[in-house]
Amino acid sequence: MKKLMIALVAIFITATTSAQGVDLGIKLGANFSTLSDVVGVKNKTGIHAGIFGAVKFGGIAVQAEMLYSQQGTDKFDLDYINVPLFIKYYMVQGLNLQFGPQFGFVVKDGLSNAEINKSDVSGLIGLGYDFPFGLRLESRYNLGFTDVPKGAGEKGKNNVFSLALGYSFL
């Protein structure tokens, strides 16, 4: 584990020294979530908030985030710590297409008698705009790959549309 951490730090230092730009910042936004394949539930509106860091190479950036995210449906709450790791492809100045995986870990669930998976994997696709003065606007869709319920035959994956406002300090 120690060797892995040293290797990751070395890769980060190498990447940031050859990068054209580094972003570090905070973000806050709204989530509109539901579970696929579940009948009789409505969307839930929640928030997400956290930090981000990105390394830019020309017209491409690699960005990682750590977000507290309220998800679920109108009938129950699922709160996650989500860690998206994605590519930002800049189509024109500031305008970017985002895509990549997201890994989530349940920190609170509102399901009293059900067993759920404590981790979640999803794919994200989004569109964002990075203003020159640090402001970031984003919209994303996360399509869940992992069933939330653990029981055999039970299905329901997280599907989350989000809108966010962020600010980069660098």
N, C-alpha and C positions, 0 to 999 in steps of 0.2 A: 504494500500500500504506500509506503514511504517513497519507493522508487517511482510509482505512478504519479504521485504528487509532484515530485521533482521534475519528472518529464513534462507534466502539464504546465508547470511554472516556466520551464525552459521554452516550451512551444509558445506560450503566451508572450514572453519577453521577445522572442525572435519575431513573432507576428507583429507585435506593436512597434518594434523598431523599424520594420520594413513597410509598415502600413502608412497610408496617406493621411489617415485621421483616426482618432479614437473618440468614441462617445461614451459618456457616463451620465446617467440621469435617473429621474423618477417619472412615474406615470400613474394615472388614475383614470378609471373608466367605468362604463356600464356594461353588464352582461345581460343577455337575453337567452336563457337556457331552457332545455328540455331534455328528455330521454327519448331516443328513438324506440320504436316497437312497443311503447307503453300506451295503452288506451285509457281515456278518461282523465288525463292530466293536461294542465295548461302550462304555458311558459312561465318561468320565474324571472323576475328582474332582480339583479343583484349588482354588486360592485366588484371591481378588481383594482388592486393597487400594489405597487412594488417598485423595483429598481431594474435598470437595464444597463448593459455595456455592449459596445459594438466596436469592431475593427474594420476599417474601410480600405479596400484595395481597388482603386480606379472606380469602375461603375458597379462594384459589388461590395457588400458588407456582410460580415458574419456577426449576428447579434444573439446574445443570451439574456434572459430575464429571470427574475424570481418574483412571482406574483402571488398574493393572497387573492383567491377567487371564490366568490359565492355562486354556486351552481345548484342544479336540482330542478324541481318543478314546483307548482303551486301547492302540492301536497306534502313535500318534504324538502329539507335543506341538505345540501352537500357542500362543505367548504373544503377547498383544496389549497395546497401550495403547489403552484404550477411552475415548471421550468421549461419554457420554450427555447429551442435552439434552432435558429433559422437563417436563411440567406435572404438578404435584401438586394434585389436587382434594380438598379436605378435606370429607369427608362428615359427620363429627361431630368434636368436639374431639380432635385428634391423629390420628385415623384418616384415611388418605388413599389415593386411587387414583392411580397413576402411569402415564403413557403418553407416548410420544414416540420420536424416532429416536436411534440410537446409531451412532457412527462409530468404526471400529477400524483400527489400524495394526499389522501384524505386526512384532514385535521379535525373535522367535526361532521357527524352525520345525524340526520333527523329521522332515521329509520329505526324504530324501537325493536322490532322483532325480526328484522331481515339481516341476513349476512351479506356484506358487500365486499367487493375487492377494495383493498386499501390503497391500491395504486391504479393509475390510469395512463393509457398511451393514446394519443390522438395526433392527427395531422392538421396543420394549419395552412391557410392561404389567406392573404390579406393585401390590402392596398394602403399605402401611407404617403405622407408628405412631410419632409424635413425642411423646415424654414431655416434660412441662414442665421437667424438670431437665437436658435436653440429650441424653438417650439416644435413639437411633433404631433401630428394628427394621424390616427390609424383606425381602420376598420378591418376586422378579421372574422373568419369563420373557422371554428375548430370542429372537426369531424372525429368523433370518438371511435377507437378501434377495440376498446376493452369493454366487455359487459360490466355494468355496475353491480348488479346482483350476482352472488356467487352460486346460487342453487342451480342444479341441473335443469335445463329447459327454460330457465328464466333469462330474459334478454332485456336490454336497455342500455344504449350507449349514450354518453354525453354528447350533445350537440349544442354549441354555444356560438352565438353571434355577439361580437363585442365592438364597442366604440371607445376610443381612448384619446386622452390628451397627455402629452409628456413634455418634459423639459430636459435638455441636455446641458450639463454644466461645462462641458469641454467643446 
